[in-house]
Amino acid sequence: MPDLTLYTNPMSRGRIARWMMEEAGLPYEARIVAYGPEMKSPAYRALNPMGKVPTLVHGDTAITEVAAICTYMAELAPDAGLIPPPATPERGSFYRWMFFAAGSVDPAVSAASLGLDTSDPQVYRRVGWGTVEAVADTLAGLLSDGRPYLLGERFSAVDICLGSQIVWGLQYNSLPARDGFAAYAARITDRDAAQRAAAIDDALIPAPEPGTGT
């Protein structure tokens, strides 16, 4: 039985890792880490020096960063079919778009949500993702041939990691809408594991304090 522990918070990117764990189908324990002192504590930072979630611990190995967790779990649970075979063109595409999720989509969407405009040529040449519009156009081009999933006909861990960013980008208006995004988002969030993971995390979100509205 895999010795897997996911440190997460229901109001974080840990939701992506939770979905990945549910899709992988291996037994795991989830530990909720509260924002603030607990997340920045020496005990937790011994696992993740950044003091952020998620962190996956497998035996004596700690894996941080959502894309790394998704890739690790896809390889750990090959029977789930979430990663193409090694040394194939499809595996190359898997790595390409998984790293695009981490290196371009996430920072571009984060910058856009903070109101940062990177279209100035002096800025554009310095940031790895260019602009959030360029990121959206690239993703739209990937889906423009009518493929159901980002790698083609088969759902993969890329749809969990990068797909979640498309879903959130549409939900919070931090990713420009493009043709195909809404249908794709509906398709991947309709999966049993996606809905199961969302229900678990939603139930863990603290209720608003009376009179605060937050």
C-alpha positions as CSV (number, residue, x, y, z in Angstrom):
1,M,0.0,0.0,0.0
2,P,1.5,3.4,-1.0
3,D,2.5,5.5,2.0
4,L,1.1,8.8,0.6
5,T,0.3,11.9,2.6
6,L,-1.0,15.1,0.9
7,Y,-0.6,18.3,2.8
8,T,-3.1,20.8,1.4
9,N,-5.7,23.5,2.0
10,P,-9.1,23.5,0.4
11,M,-8.6,27.2,-0.7
12,S,-5.4,26.7,-2.6
13,R,-3.8,25.0,-5.6
14,G,-3.9,21.9,-3.4
15,R,-7.3,21.4,-5.0
16,I,-5.5,20.4,-8.1
17,A,-3.4,17.9,-6.2
18,R,-6.5,16.5,-4.5
19,W,-8.1,15.9,-7.9
20,M,-4.9,14.2,-9.1
21,M,-5.0,11.9,-6.1
22,E,-8.6,10.9,-6.7
23,E,-7.9,10.2,-10.3
24,A,-4.8,8.1,-9.5
25,G,-6.9,5.9,-7.3
26,L,-4.2,5.0,-4.8
27,P,-4.9,5.3,-1.0
28,Y,-3.7,8.5,0.6
29,E,-4.1,10.5,3.7
30,A,-4.9,14.2,3.5
31,R,-3.7,16.7,6.1
32,I,-5.1,20.2,6.1
33,V,-2.6,22.9,6.8
34,A,-4.0,26.2,7.9
35,Y,-2.8,29.5,6.5
36,G,-0.7,31.5,8.8
37,P,1.5,30.2,11.6
38,E,0.9,26.5,10.9
39,M,1.8,26.8,7.2
40,K,5.0,28.8,8.1
41,S,5.9,26.6,11.1
42,P,9.4,25.0,11.3
43,A,7.7,21.5,11.2
44,Y,5.9,22.1,8.0
45,R,8.7,24.1,6.4
46,A,10.9,21.1,7.0
47,L,8.7,19.4,4.2
48,N,8.2,22.5,2.1
49,P,10.7,25.4,2.8
50,M,8.4,27.8,0.9
51,G,5.7,27.3,3.6
52,K,3.1,26.7,0.9
53,V,0.7,23.9,-0.1
54,P,0.4,21.4,-1.6
55,T,3.1,19.0,-0.6
56,L,3.0,15.3,-1.2
57,V,5.0,13.0,1.0
58,H,5.7,9.5,-0.3
59,G,7.6,7.6,2.3
60,D,10.7,9.7,3.0
61,T,10.3,11.8,-0.2
62,A,8.6,15.2,-0.3
63,I,7.3,16.5,-3.6
64,T,6.2,20.1,-3.9
65,E,4.8,22.1,-6.9
66,V,1.5,21.0,-8.4
67,A,2.9,20.0,-11.8
68,A,5.5,17.9,-10.1
69,I,2.9,16.2,-7.9
70,C,0.7,15.5,-10.9
71,T,3.6,14.0,-12.9
72,Y,4.8,12.0,-10.0
73,M,1.4,10.5,-9.3
74,A,0.8,9.7,-12.9
75,E,4.0,7.7,-13.0
76,L,3.3,6.1,-9.6
77,A,-0.2,4.9,-10.8
78,P,0.3,3.7,-14.4
79,D,-2.9,1.7,-14.4
80,A,-4.8,5.0,-14.1
81,G,-3.7,5.8,-17.6
82,L,-2.9,9.4,-16.8
83,I,0.5,9.6,-18.6
84,P,1.6,8.3,-22.1
85,P,4.2,5.6,-22.4
86,P,7.8,6.6,-21.9
87,A,10.0,7.6,-24.9
88,T,7.1,8.4,-27.2
89,P,6.0,11.6,-28.9
90,E,3.0,11.6,-26.7
91,R,5.2,11.6,-23.5
92,G,7.1,14.5,-25.0
93,S,3.9,16.4,-25.4
94,F,2.9,15.5,-21.8
95,Y,6.1,17.1,-20.5
96,R,5.8,20.1,-22.8
97,W,2.3,21.1,-21.7
98,M,2.8,20.1,-18.0
99,F,5.8,22.5,-17.9
100,F,3.8,25.1,-19.8
101,A,1.2,24.9,-17.1
102,A,3.8,25.6,-14.4
103,G,6.1,28.0,-16.3
104,S,3.7,30.1,-18.3
105,V,0.0,29.6,-17.5
106,D,0.2,29.9,-13.7
107,P,2.4,33.0,-13.6
108,A,0.6,34.7,-16.5
109,V,-2.8,34.2,-14.8
110,S,-1.4,35.3,-11.5
111,A,0.1,38.4,-13.0
112,A,-3.2,39.2,-14.8
113,S,-5.2,38.7,-11.6
114,L,-3.0,41.3,-9.9
115,G,-3.5,43.8,-12.7
116,L,0.0,43.5,-14.1
117,D,0.3,44.3,-17.8
118,T,3.3,42.6,-19.4
119,S,2.7,43.8,-22.9
120,D,5.2,46.6,-22.7
121,P,8.2,45.4,-24.9
122,Q,10.7,46.0,-22.1
123,V,8.7,43.7,-19.9
124,Y,7.5,41.2,-22.5
125,R,11.1,40.3,-23.3
126,R,11.9,39.6,-19.7
127,V,9.1,37.4,-18.6
128,G,8.9,33.8,-19.7
129,W,5.2,33.8,-20.6
130,G,5.0,37.0,-22.6
131,T,1.4,38.1,-22.0
132,V,-1.7,36.4,-20.7
133,E,-3.3,37.0,-24.1
134,A,-0.5,35.0,-25.7
135,V,-1.0,32.2,-23.2
136,A,-4.7,32.1,-23.9
137,D,-4.2,32.1,-27.7
138,T,-1.7,29.2,-27.3
139,L,-4.2,27.1,-25.3
140,A,-7.0,28.0,-27.8
141,G,-4.8,26.8,-30.6
142,L,-4.2,23.5,-28.8
143,L,-7.9,22.9,-28.6
144,S,-8.8,24.3,-32.1
145,D,-8.7,20.9,-33.8
146,G,-11.7,19.7,-31.8
147,R,-9.7,17.4,-29.6
148,P,-11.5,16.5,-26.4
149,Y,-8.5,16.8,-24.2
150,L,-5.2,18.7,-24.2
151,L,-3.1,15.8,-25.4
152,G,-5.8,14.5,-27.8
153,E,-8.3,11.7,-27.4
154,R,-7.2,10.6,-23.9
155,F,-7.6,12.4,-20.6
156,S,-4.3,12.8,-18.8
157,A,-2.7,14.5,-15.8
158,V,-2.1,17.5,-18.0
159,D,-5.9,18.0,-18.1
160,I,-5.9,18.0,-14.3
161,C,-3.0,20.5,-13.8
162,L,-3.4,22.8,-16.8
163,G,-7.1,22.2,-17.2
164,S,-7.7,23.4,-13.7
165,Q,-6.0,26.6,-14.5
166,I,-8.3,27.1,-17.5
167,V,-11.3,26.3,-15.3
168,W,-10.2,28.8,-12.6
169,G,-9.2,31.4,-15.2
170,L,-12.8,31.4,-16.6
171,Q,-14.4,31.3,-13.2
172,Y,-12.4,34.3,-11.9
173,N,-11.9,36.2,-15.2
174,S,-8.1,35.9,-14.9
175,L,-7.7,34.1,-18.3
176,P,-9.2,35.6,-21.4
177,A,-12.0,33.5,-22.8
178,R,-11.4,31.8,-26.1
179,D,-13.4,29.5,-28.3
180,G,-13.4,26.0,-26.9
181,F,-12.5,26.9,-23.3
182,A,-16.0,26.7,-21.8
183,A,-16.8,23.3,-23.4
184,Y,-13.5,21.9,-22.4
185,A,-13.9,23.1,-18.8
186,A,-17.3,21.5,-18.6
187,R,-16.0,18.3,-20.0
188,I,-13.2,17.8,-17.5
189,T,-15.1,19.0,-14.4
190,D,-17.8,16.5,-15.2
191,R,-15.5,13.6,-14.3
192,D,-16.4,11.5,-11.2
193,A,-13.0,12.1,-9.6
194,A,-13.1,15.8,-10.3
195,Q,-16.5,16.1,-8.6
196,R,-15.5,13.9,-5.8
197,A,-12.4,15.9,-5.1
198,A,-14.3,19.2,-5.3
199,A,-16.9,17.9,-2.9
200,I,-14.3,16.9,-0.3
201,D,-12.5,20.2,-0.5
202,D,-15.7,22.3,-0.5
203,A,-16.8,20.6,2.7
204,L,-13.5,21.5,4.3
205,I,-13.8,25.3,3.6
206,P,-14.6,27.1,6.9
207,A,-18.1,28.7,7.1
208,P,-18.1,32.5,7.1
209,E,-18.1,34.0,10.6
210,P,-21.5,35.5,11.4
211,G,-21.8,39.1,10.4
212,T,-18.5,39.2,8.5
213,G,-19.8,38.1,5.1
214,T,-16.4,36.5,4.5
